[in-house]
Amino acid sequence: MSQRIDFTKAAPNAGKGLFAASAYLSQCSLPLVLVDLVYLRVSQINGCAYCVDKHSRDLLKQGLAVDKLVLVSAWREGGALFDDRERAALAWSESLTLVAQTGVPDADFAAVSAVFNEREVVDLTTAVSVMNAYNRLGVSMRLTPAAVSALGDA
């Protein structure tokens, strides 16, 4: 599968808002590892190979254990590998990403609000929203994951 369009070249200003939001999120109230866990989980749900590859690599660079990384897609069965805040963030990420099915119920909001303050909930929600937008670009434009590029099959 080859890339369809390089959106950063075809429409350089189109991604400006997303890039600005990403810059904010890299310095927001949440730890970067948590933000990248959210990015990874959202990307797994959306099937964005480019973003799954990118955020897996980012997490490894930040020192996340491989044992934990490989269980992000099955975090509910990961037990003590994921702390309360990580579990709440991953559950919130799933509820928001699957908004058409979940409707983001009050119970999900109550659960995330139990371990995050209001600013953190907003930052977390922004992270999920931004990654969903990036995933739509990644999947539709067929962005090439680094792992595929390394093989020369791009």
QUIQUI-V190339 format. One record per run of one state. SS is the DSSP state (h for helix, s for strand, l for the rest). FROM is the first residue (numbers start at 1). TO is the last residue. If there is no record, write none. Layout:
ss:from:to
SS:FROM:TO
SS:FROM:TO
This chain:
ss:from:to
l:1:6
h:7:10
l:11:15
h:16:25
l:26:31
h:32:46
l:47:48
h:49:61
l:62:65
h:66:69
l:70:71
h:72:77
l:78:78
h:79:81
l:82:83
h:84:97
l:98:98
h:99:102
l:103:105
h:106:113
l:114:117
h:118:140
l:141:145
h:146:151
l:152:154
